[in-house]
Amino acid sequence: MLYAIIGHDRAGSLDARLTARPAHLERLNALQQEGRLVLAGPFPAIDSTDPGPAGFSGSLIVAEFASLDAARAWADADPYVAADVYQSVDIKPFKQVLPA
């Protein structure tokens, strides 16, 4: 089943985010290579694809996991969690309608 993982950035976490980004992307690339990643990306804090020092307000990952517990375990092991980038993380089952 698909799950949406929504990370909400802690204020002032841009430096920690940039430092942890390579390890975060490595895990996302592994999901993609396994054919389980639907999409992933950050939420810019301002209306710009390159928010610069304004940073990001969080991230969205939609990927396939065996269960909600498996999605939670994967999210809990994210480098952004270890680096204290995320203030909180929400995980919800996701039903993709489009594109089909």
DOVO-26212 format. One line per field, with one value per atom (N, C-alpha, C, CB): residue number from 0; x, y, z; atom name. Coordinates in pm, whole numbers. Glycine has a CB too. Layout:
# residues N
num: NUM, ...
xx: X, ...
yy: Y, ...
zz: Z, ...
atome: CA, ...
END
This chain:
# residues 100
num: 0, 0, 0, 0, 1, 1, 1, 1, 2, 2, 2, 2, 3, 3, 3, 3, 4, 4, 4, 4, 5, 5, 5, 5, 6, 6, 6, 6, 7, 7, 7, 7, 8, 8, 8, 8, 9, 9, 9, 9, 10, 10, 10, 10, 11, 11, 11, 11, 12, 12, 12, 12, 13, 13, 13, 13, 14, 14, 14, 14, 15, 15, 15, 15, 16, 16, 16, 16, 17, 17, 17, 17, 18, 18, 18, 18, 19, 19, 19, 19, 20, 20, 20, 20, 21, 21, 21, 21, 22, 22, 22, 22, 23, 23, 23, 23, 24, 24, 24, 24, 25, 25, 25, 25, 26, 26, 26, 26, 27, 27, 27, 27, 28, 28, 28, 28, 29, 29, 29, 29, 30, 30, 30, 30, 31, 31, 31, 31, 32, 32, 32, 32, 33, 33, 33, 33, 34, 34, 34, 34, 35, 35, 35, 35, 36, 36, 36, 36, 37, 37, 37, 37, 38, 38, 38, 38, 39, 39, 39, 39, 40, 40, 40, 40, 41, 41, 41, 41, 42, 42, 42, 42, 43, 43, 43, 43, 44, 44, 44, 44, 45, 45, 45, 45, 46, 46, 46, 46, 47, 47, 47, 47, 48, 48, 48, 48, 49, 49, 49, 49, 50, 50, 50, 50, 51, 51, 51, 51, 52, 52, 52, 52, 53, 53, 53, 53, 54, 54, 54, 54, 55, 55, 55, 55, 56, 56, 56, 56, 57, 57, 57, 57, 58, 58, 58, 58, 59, 59, 59, 59, 60, 60, 60, 60, 61, 61, 61, 61, 62, 62, 62, 62, 63, 63, 63, 63, 64, 64, 64, 64, 65, 65, 65, 65, 66, 66, 66, 66, 67, 67, 67, 67, 68, 68, 68, 68, 69, 69, 69, 69, 70, 70, 70, 70, 71, 71, 71, 71, 72, 72, 72, 72, 73, 73, 73, 73, 74, 74, 74, 74, 75, 75, 75, 75, 76, 76, 76, 76, 77, 77, 77, 77, 78, 78, 78, 78, 79, 79, 79, 79, 80, 80, 80, 80, 81, 81, 81, 81, 82, 82, 82, 82, 83, 83, 83, 83, 84, 84, 84, 84, 85, 85, 85, 85, 86, 86, 86, 86, 87, 87, 87, 87, 88, 88, 88, 88, 89, 89, 89, 89, 90, 90, 90, 90, 91, 91, 91, 91, 92, 92, 92, 92, 93, 93, 93, 93, 94, 94, 94, 94, 95, 95, 95, 95, 96, 96, 96, 96, 97, 97, 97, 97, 98, 98, 98, 98, 99, 99, 99, 99
xx: 84, 0, 89, -96, 35, 107, 82, 66, 185, 176, 237, 247, 174, 227, 300, 114, 425, 506, 528, 643, 477, 485, 568, 342, 689, 776, 758, 923, 746, 728, 858, 606, 925, 1056, 1045, 1122, 1146, 1164, 1216, 1262, 1175, 1225, 1377, 1160, 1443, 1587, 1666, 1626, 1604, 1670, 1738, 1570, 1749, 1803, 1945, 1800, 2033, 2170, 2175, 2255, 2095, 2089, 2032, 2002, 1934, 1874, 1979, 1755, 2055, 2155, 2264, 2216, 2302, 2405, 2356, 2447, 2232, 2177, 2123, 2066, 2114, 2050, 2111, 2057, 2244, 2298, 2251, 2451, 2251, 2206, 2056, 2241, 1981, 1836, 1808, 1771, 1877, 1858, 1901, 1935, 2003, 2049, 1937, 2173, 1865, 1753, 1639, 1703, 1613, 1507, 1546, 1479, 1672, 1718, 1703, 1864, 1727, 1709, 1562, 1756, 1470, 1327, 1293, 1241, 1351, 1325, 1378, 1389, 1496, 1555, 1473, 1698, 1406, 1319, 1182, 1304, 1156, 1028, 917, 990, 951, 852, 822, 897, 903, 886, 795, 1022, 691, 601, 650, 456, 679, 731, 790, 621, 877, 938, 989, 1052, 981, 1035, 1000, 986, 1069, 1046, 939, 1176, 890, 799, 880, 680, 905, 976, 898, 998, 970, 906, 846, 1007, 889, 835, 795, 938, 725, 676, 789, 560, 878, 994, 1048, 1104, 1094, 1155, 1292, 1167, 1355, 1481, 1465, 1597, 1423, 1392, 1513, 1308, 1634, 1754, 1750, 1769, 1788, 1795, 1659, 1863, 1549, 1416, 1395, 1304, 1463, 1458, 1328, 1484, 1295, 1181, 1095, 1228, 968, 877, 854, 745, 904, 887, 910, 749, 867, 887, 768, 1017, 753, 651, 717, 536, 688, 730, 606, 843, 582, 477, 546, 366, 533, 603, 523, 745, 560, 494, 567, 488, 488, 539, 442, 557, 488, 406, 294, 492, 316, 218, 247, 220, 153, 174, 292, 47, 306, 420, 552, 407, 554, 677, 710, 662, 608, 628, 680, 497, 626, 668, 814, 575, 848, 986, 1083, 998, 1046, 1132, 1147, 1074, 1037, 1040, 1120, 898, 1106, 1179, 1330, 1134, 1374, 1517, 1573, 1543, 1492, 1538, 1646, 1419, 1749, 1855, 1802, 1958, 1694, 1638, 1582, 1528, 1533, 1486, 1607, 1407, 1711, 1832, 1898, 1932, 1890, 1952, 1861, 1989, 1744, 1649, 1596, 1716, 1587, 1529, 1378, 1563, 1317, 1171, 1125, 1121, 1026, 958, 862, 884, 797, 705, 692, 566, 642, 621, 484, 734, 404, 274, 285, 162, 221, 218, 73, 309, 30, -109, -115, -191, -207, -229, -269, -338, -227, -251, -306, -121, -413, -471, -446, -624, -360, -332, -445, -196, -499, -604, -547, -719, -468, -406, -260, -481, -172, -198, -218, -82, -300, -334, -227, -468
yy: -117, 0, 124, 0, 232, 358, 433, 445, 507, 592, 728, 526, 832, 968, 997, 1075, 1035, 1073, 1222, 993, 1297, 1443, 1488, 1508, 1536, 1588, 1737, 1553, 1785, 1928, 1980, 1954, 2070, 2119, 2204, 2200, 2187, 2272, 2407, 2205, 2514, 2648, 2650, 2757, 2711, 2726, 2599, 2776, 2505, 2376, 2366, 2265, 2475, 2467, 2412, 2604, 2456, 2406, 2255, 2480, 2210, 2066, 1989, 2040, 2046, 1984, 1968, 2068, 2072, 2066, 1966, 2204, 1956, 1860, 1716, 1887, 1690, 1554, 1514, 1541, 1608, 1583, 1467, 1707, 1455, 1342, 1205, 1348, 1186, 1059, 1039, 1052, 1147, 1143, 1101, 1282, 1162, 1129, 986, 1227, 938, 800, 701, 770, 725, 636, 647, 669, 769, 786, 717, 935, 728, 660, 509, 696, 454, 311, 272, 271, 352, 327, 332, 430, 428, 441, 320, 571, 275, 159, 32, 138, 26, -87, -74, -99, 37, 60, 95, -60, 146, 177, 325, 121, 411, 555, 612, 627, 684, 752, 894, 753, 966, 1102, 1143, 1201, 1243, 1296, 1436, 1206, 1521, 1655, 1742, 1719, 1857, 1949, 2054, 2019, 2115, 2229, 2357, 2218, 2436, 2563, 2653, 2636, 2724, 2811, 2936, 2851, 2967, 3080, 3033, 3198, 3117, 3082, 3089, 3175, 2990, 2987, 2844, 3087, 2801, 2669, 2667, 2624, 2784, 2796, 2900, 2835, 2856, 2952, 3013, 2886, 2968, 3026, 3016, 3170, 3123, 3117, 3104, 3240, 3125, 3105, 2957, 3156, 2870, 2727, 2660, 2707, 2561, 2475, 2459, 2338, 2429, 2408, 2260, 2476, 2173, 2030, 1954, 2000, 1827, 1738, 1644, 1658, 1595, 1495, 1378, 1555, 1259, 1135, 1049, 1060, 999, 901, 776, 953, 666, 543, 422, 542, 308, 182, 115, 88, 72, -3, -116, 90, -218, -335, -302, -446, -200, -165, -24, -268, 27, 156, 148, 199, 37, 21, 22, -110, -40, -40, 101, -137, 175, 314, 398, 374, 377, 451, 417, 420, 291, 250, 312, 96, 314, 374, 523, 349, 591, 735, 768, 791, 686, 710, 700, 611, 624, 605, 708, 466, 806, 905, 995, 991, 1026, 1116, 1253, 1136, 1300, 1428, 1418, 1473, 1302, 1282, 1284, 1148, 1208, 1202, 1339, 1103, 1422, 1555, 1660, 1597, 1620, 1711, 1818, 1778, 1783, 1874, 1881, 1828, 1764, 1758, 1783, 1622, 1869, 1892, 1777, 2028, 1731, 1619, 1554, 1665, 1431, 1356, 1291, 1249, 1314, 1250, 1143, 1354, 1030, 923, 879, 802, 879, 845, 749, 971, 653, 572, 664, 462, 628, 714, 629, 787, 676, 608, 694, 581, 647, 721, 701, 678, 813, 809, 846, 905, 953, 997, 1033, 1118, 1016, 945, 796, 966, 734, 593, 504, 560
zz: 0, 0, 0, 121, -56, -55, 76, -176, 117, 236, 205, 359, 258, 249, 380, 221, 367, 483, 472, 489, 569, 567, 686, 570, 656, 761, 772, 732, 894, 922, 983, 1018, 912, 957, 1083, 847, 1166, 1284, 1237, 1389, 1300, 1266, 1280, 1356, 1182, 1188, 1158, 1322, 1087, 1063, 927, 1076, 852, 717, 713, 653, 801, 800, 827, 904, 923, 953, 834, 1079, 767, 649, 540, 597, 513, 407, 439, 385, 565, 606, 591, 752, 628, 625, 487, 727, 395, 265, 187, 182, 175, 97, 149, 99, 279, 337, 317, 487, 328, 305, 160, 335, 65, -76, -108, -164, -41, -62, -30, 24, 79, 116, 16, 257, -32, -132, -263, -157, -302, -422, -410, -451, -292, -271, -291, -129, -238, -260, -409, -183, -478, -621, -696, -676, -664, -731, -705, -683, -590, -558, -623, -407, -692, -757, -660, -833, -543, -439, -422, -309, -482, -465, -573, -467, -531, -625, -647, -572, -539, -549, -416, -592, -422, -301, -329, -250, -229, -243, -125, -371, -117, -6, -37, 30, 69, 58, 80, 163, -25, -5, 92, -141, 177, 276, 213, 383, 91, 17, -122, 10, -194, -327, -431, -368, -424, -512, -516, -464, -633, -641, -574, -786, -560, -490, -380, -588, -260, -154, -85, -53, -121, -60, 90, -102, 161, 307, 375, 357, 301, 360, 392, 265, 317, 347, 310, 490, 389, 361, 485, 310, 462, 575, 602, 549, 514, 535, 407, 589, 407, 294, 278, 311, 156, 125, 55, 38, 101, 36, 21, 117, -99, -121, -173, -221, -97, -132, -84, -71, -139, -104, 11, -226, 110, 224, 253, 349, 322, 353, 451, 408, 535, 638, 690, 754, 766, 832, 928, 909, 998, 1089, 1013, 1168, 895, 814, 765, 694, 726, 682, 798, 627, 917, 1036, 1070, 1158, 1063, 1094, 994, 1092, 867, 765, 791, 623, 820, 845, 971, 858, 1074, 1199, 1181, 1306, 1080, 1055, 957, 1002, 916, 819, 879, 771, 801, 850, 894, 742, 835, 879, 1021, 782, 1060, 1197, 1291, 1211, 1254, 1337, 1351, 1277, 1246, 1248, 1310, 1107, 1358, 1423, 1327, 1543, 1199, 1100, 1120, 956, 1139, 1150, 1293, 1103, 1306, 1432, 1459, 1432, 1350, 1360, 1223, 1412, 1223, 1099, 1105, 1078, 1002, 988, 881, 953, 904, 806, 789, 848, 663, 633, 517, 602, 520, 401, 286, 426, 165, 48, -66, 4, -127, -242, -366, -220, -455, -576, -676, -637, -724, -826, -962, -789, -967, -1092, -1067, -1151, -1158, -1283, -1254, -1383, -1336, -1318, -1374, -1383
atome: N, CA, C, CB, N, CA, C, CB, N, CA, C, CB, N, CA, C, CB, N, CA, C, CB, N, CA, C, CB, N, CA, C, CB, N, CA, C, CB, N, CA, C, CB, N, CA, C, CB, N, CA, C, CB, N, CA, C, CB, N, CA, C, CB, N, CA, C, CB, N, CA, C, CB, N, CA, C, CB, N, CA, C, CB, N, CA, C, CB, N, CA, C, CB, N, CA, C, CB, N, CA, C, CB, N, CA, C, CB, N, CA, C, CB, N, CA, C, CB, N, CA, C, CB, N, CA, C, CB, N, CA, C, CB, N, CA, C, CB, N, CA, C, CB, N, CA, C, CB, N, CA, C, CB, N, CA, C, CB, N, CA, C, CB, N, CA, C, CB, N, CA, C, CB, N, CA, C, CB, N, CA, C, CB, N, CA, C, CB, N, CA, C, CB, N, CA, C, CB, N, CA, C, CB, N, CA, C, CB, N, CA, C, CB, N, CA, C, CB, N, CA, C, CB, N, CA, C, CB, N, CA, C, CB, N, CA, C, CB, N, CA, C, CB, N, CA, C, CB, N, CA, C, CB, N, CA, C, CB, N, CA, C, CB, N, CA, C, CB, N, CA, C, CB, N, CA, C, CB, N, CA, C, CB, N, CA, C, CB, N, CA, C, CB, N, CA, C, CB, N, CA, C, CB, N, CA, C, CB, N, CA, C, CB, N, CA, C, CB, N, CA, C, CB, N, CA, C, CB, N, CA, C, CB, N, CA, C, CB, N, CA, C, CB, N, CA, C, CB, N, CA, C, CB, N, CA, C, CB, N, CA, C, CB, N, CA, C, CB, N, CA, C, CB, N, CA, C, CB, N, CA, C, CB, N, CA, C, CB, N, CA, C, CB, N, CA, C, CB, N, CA, C, CB, N, CA, C, CB, N, CA, C, CB, N, CA, C, CB, N, CA, C, CB, N, CA, C, CB, N, CA, C, CB, N, CA, C, CB, N, CA, C, CB, N, CA, C, CB, N, CA, C, CB, N, CA, C, CB, N, CA, C, CB, N, CA, C, CB, N, CA, C, CB, N, CA, C, CB, N, CA, C, CB, N, CA, C, CB, N, CA, C, CB, N, CA, C, CB
END
